[in-house]
Amino acid sequence: MIRSLHAAMVAAALLLLPALPAAAQSDPVARGRYLVEAIGGCGNCHTPKGPQGDLPGMSLAGGFVFDEPPFRAVASNITPDPETGIGRWTDAQLARAIREGIRPDGSLIGPPMPFELYRGISDSDVAAMVAYLRTVAPVRNAVARSEYRIPLPPAYGPPVTNVPNPPADDQLARGAYLAGPLGHCTECHTPMLEDGRRDWSRRGAGGQQFPGPWGVSVARNITPDRRNGIGAWTDAQIGRAITHGVAADGRQMFPPMGYGYYARMTPGDLADLIAYLRSLPALP
């Protein structure tokens, strides 16, 4: 969760999708829509933004710049435009790009795409995301190439196959899946090392800075530490922060906290996520 004030973002952030019906679990496009437009918050990075939030008519069209010491990364156009987006990619190529960070030409996608986490997206969920991305409006928007001041690895790991969904009867496993592979909460809220990787020994401890049209925001500590984290917050306060961007003390949070997307989460997923955050080691 990100601290600071930006009142203009609040109204736009609360445009909700309908609640995900149970039937959507058997509908890949509906499931994909929920993953991309709610818990995954793909547009939080892949939709270009101005001072007032998302640019109209540019959903998922890329171009947002992440200027960090290790890199100057430009978010890709992930609409089905055949010239500037993913319109010519096969389903398998798109799934591989999402989970393994490898483009159809074999080149590697660099940070801040959280591939350490995305490698854990289940087979059925990555297929649903691909199915939904095929349905979004194509936007012709050529974006600049990313520049890296750190060496990228030859790969992020072996090919990803046979990833199951978390057990339906394990709330903490479901919450970990939401906070990690799907929602990547622990990516933004975990400090970054000099080489661009995350310091997982400080999972959820916050501190990373995010410059943007809103100024500079700082990822807060989302561990149960009572002084510096969310240990003294009630479940309702944590839920309000996630879905409405309002901290326990009433302060409005700044982007890139994607509360406009998280407001679309089902109550069950939100409860699982909160339970998982409660289970993290408390870090100062």
C-alpha positions in Angstrom: 0.0 0.0 0.0 1.3 3.4 -0.9 1.1 6.5 1.3 0.2 10.0 0.2 -2.6 12.1 -1.3 -4.1 12.3 -4.8 -7.8 13.0 -4.6 -8.4 12.9 -8.3 -7.4 9.3 -8.5 -10.0 8.2 -6.1 -13.1 8.7 -8.2 -11.5 6.9 -11.2 -10.3 4.1 -9.0 -13.8 3.2 -7.8 -15.3 2.2 -11.1 -16.0 -1.4 -10.2 -16.5 -4.5 -12.3 -19.4 -6.7 -11.4 -18.6 -9.3 -8.8 -17.2 -12.4 -10.3 -19.9 -15.1 -10.4 -19.2 -18.7 -9.5 -19.9 -19.6 -13.1 -17.0 -17.5 -14.2 -14.6 -20.1 -12.9 -15.6 -22.3 -15.8 -15.5 -19.4 -18.3 -11.9 -18.7 -19.3 -12.6 -15.2 -20.7 -14.6 -14.2 -17.5 -11.8 -15.6 -15.3 -9.2 -13.9 -17.4 -11.0 -10.6 -17.2 -11.1 -10.9 -13.4 -7.4 -11.7 -13.3 -6.3 -8.9 -15.6 -8.7 -6.2 -14.5 -9.0 -7.0 -10.8 -6.4 -8.8 -8.7 -3.7 -8.8 -11.4 -4.1 -5.1 -12.1 -2.2 -5.4 -15.4 -3.4 -1.9 -16.5 -1.6 -0.4 -13.4 1.6 -0.8 -15.4 0.5 -1.4 -19.0 -2.0 1.5 -19.3 -0.2 4.9 -19.7 -1.0 7.6 -17.2 -1.2 11.3 -16.7 -1.6 13.4 -13.6 -5.3 12.5 -13.5 -4.8 8.7 -13.9 -5.2 6.4 -16.9 -5.2 8.1 -20.3 -8.6 7.6 -22.0 -8.8 5.1 -24.8 -5.3 3.7 -24.0 -6.2 0.7 -21.8 -3.3 -1.8 -21.8 -1.6 0.1 -24.7 1.8 0.4 -22.9 4.2 3.3 -22.8 4.3 4.0 -19.0 8.0 4.5 -18.0 9.6 3.1 -14.9 12.8 5.1 -14.3 14.9 3.3 -11.6 18.6 3.2 -10.9 19.0 -0.3 -12.6 16.8 0.5 -15.6 14.5 2.7 -17.6 11.8 0.3 -18.5 8.8 1.0 -20.8 5.7 -1.1 -20.3 4.7 -3.0 -23.4 1.5 -2.7 -25.5 -0.5 -5.8 -24.6 -3.5 -5.1 -26.7 -4.2 -7.3 -29.8 -2.9 -4.7 -32.2 -1.0 -6.7 -34.9 1.7 -4.0 -35.4 2.5 -2.6 -32.0 0.9 -5.1 -29.6 0.6 -8.8 -29.2 -1.9 -9.4 -32.1 0.5 -11.7 -34.0 1.7 -13.7 -31.0 0.3 -17.2 -30.6 -1.4 -18.2 -27.3 1.7 -20.2 -26.3 4.0 -17.3 -27.1 1.9 -15.0 -25.0 1.7 -17.4 -22.1 5.4 -17.9 -22.2 6.0 -14.1 -22.2 3.8 -13.8 -19.1 5.3 -16.6 -17.0 8.8 -16.9 -18.4 9.6 -13.4 -19.7 10.6 -14.6 -23.2 9.3 -12.8 -26.3 8.5 -14.7 -29.5 11.9 -13.6 -30.9 13.6 -15.2 -27.9 14.7 -12.0 -26.3 14.2 -11.6 -22.5 11.7 -9.2 -20.9 13.4 -7.3 -18.1 12.2 -5.9 -14.7 10.0 -4.6 -13.3 7.9 -7.5 -14.7 7.8 -9.7 -11.6 8.7 -13.0 -13.3 9.9 -14.6 -10.0 6.3 -14.4 -9.0 4.6 -14.8 -12.4 6.3 -18.2 -12.8 3.8 -19.4 -10.2 0.7 -18.5 -12.2 -1.3 -21.7 -12.7 -1.7 -23.2 -16.1 -5.5 -22.6 -16.1 -5.1 -19.0 -15.0 -2.4 -18.0 -17.6 -4.7 -19.6 -20.3 -7.6 -17.5 -19.0 -5.5 -14.3 -19.1 -4.5 -15.0 -22.7 -8.1 -15.7 -23.6 -9.2 -12.4 -22.1 -6.4 -10.3 -23.7 -7.5 -11.6 -27.1 -10.8 -9.8 -26.5 -9.7 -6.3 -25.5 -9.8 -3.4 -28.0 -6.6 -3.2 -30.1 -4.8 0.1 -29.7 -2.0 1.1 -32.1 0.7 2.5 -29.9 4.4 2.0 -30.6 6.4 2.2 -27.4 10.1 2.9 -26.9 12.5 0.1 -26.0 13.5 -0.4 -22.4 17.1 0.3 -21.3 18.9 -1.7 -18.7 22.0 -0.7 -16.8 22.3 -4.1 -15.2 23.0 -7.4 -17.0 19.9 -9.5 -17.6 20.1 -13.3 -16.9 20.0 -15.7 -19.9 16.6 -16.9 -18.5 14.6 -16.6 -15.3 14.6 -20.4 -14.8 13.6 -23.6 -16.7 10.4 -23.7 -18.8 7.3 -23.4 -16.7 4.8 -26.3 -17.0 2.2 -28.1 -14.9 1.5 -25.4 -12.3 -1.6 -26.2 -10.4 -4.1 -23.9 -8.7 -3.7 -23.6 -4.9 -5.7 -26.1 -2.8 -9.3 -24.9 -2.4 -9.3 -25.8 1.3 -6.1 -23.9 2.2 -6.7 -20.3 2.9 -3.1 -19.3 3.5 -2.1 -21.0 0.2 -4.8 -19.1 -1.6 -3.8 -15.9 0.0 -0.1 -16.5 -0.9 -1.1 -17.1 -4.5 -3.1 -13.8 -4.6 -0.3 -11.8 -2.9 2.4 -13.4 -5.0 1.8 -14.8 -8.5 -1.5 -13.1 -9.2 -1.5 -9.7 -7.4 2.3 -9.4 -6.9 1.7 -7.3 -3.7 5.0 -8.7 -2.4 6.8 -7.4 -5.5 6.1 -3.7 -4.9 6.2 -4.0 -1.2 9.6 -5.8 -1.0 12.8 -3.8 -1.2 14.8 -4.0 -4.5 18.5 -5.0 -4.5 21.0 -3.2 -6.7 20.8 -5.8 -9.4 17.0 -5.3 -9.7 16.0 -8.5 -7.9 13.9 -8.4 -4.7 15.4 -8.9 -1.2 13.0 -11.7 -0.2 14.5 -11.8 3.3 12.5 -8.5 3.7 9.3 -9.7 2.1 6.6 -7.1 2.5 8.8 -4.6 4.5 8.2 -1.8 2.0 10.5 1.2 1.3 10.7 1.2 -2.4 10.2 4.6 -4.1 7.9 5.0 -7.1 8.3 8.3 -9.1 5.5 9.2 -11.5 3.1 12.0 -12.6 1.9 12.0 -9.0 5.3 12.8 -7.6 7.2 10.2 -5.5 5.3 7.6 -3.5 6.9 5.0 -1.1 5.7 1.4 -0.6 4.6 0.9 2.9 5.4 -2.0 5.2 2.6 -4.6 4.9 4.0 -7.0 7.4 2.2 -7.5 10.8 4.8 -5.3 12.6 2.7 -3.2 14.9 4.8 0.0 14.8 5.9 0.2 11.1 3.5 -2.3 9.4 -0.2 -3.2 9.6 -0.1 -5.3 12.7 -2.3 -2.7 14.6 -4.8 -2.4 11.8 -8.1 -4.3 11.8 -9.1 -6.6 9.0 -11.6 -3.9 7.9 -8.9 -1.3 7.8 -6.6 -3.5 5.8 -9.4 -4.3 3.4 -10.3 -0.6 3.0 -6.6 0.2 2.2 -6.4 -2.5 -0.4 -9.7 -1.7 -2.1 -10.1 2.1 -1.6 -6.6 3.3 -1.0 -7.3 4.7 2.5 -4.8 4.1 5.3 -5.9 3.3 8.8 -5.3 7.0 9.8 -7.6 8.2 7.0 -4.8 9.3 4.6 -5.3 8.7 0.9 -2.7 6.5 -0.8 -0.8 7.5 -3.9 -0.4 5.5 -7.1 0.9 3.1 -8.2 -1.1 1.4 -5.4 -3.7 -0.3 -7.6 -6.7 0.0 -5.4 -9.0 0.8 -8.3 -8.3 -2.7 -9.5 -8.3 -4.4 -6.1 -11.7 -2.9 -5.4 -13.0 -5.5 -7.9 -11.8 -8.4 -5.9 -14.3 -10.9 -4.6 -14.9 -10.8 -0.8 -13.5 -14.3 -0.6 -10.3 -13.4 -2.3 -9.9 -10.3 -0.2 -10.3 -12.3 3.0 -7.7 -14.8 1.8 -5.3 -12.0 1.0 -5.7 -10.4 4.4 -5.2 -13.7 6.2 -2.0 -14.3 4.3 -0.7 -10.8 5.1 -1.4 -11.5 8.8 0.8 -14.6 8.5 4.0 -12.9 7.3 6.9 -12.4 9.7 6.6 -9.0 11.3 9.5 -6.9 10.0 10.5 -3.4 11.2 
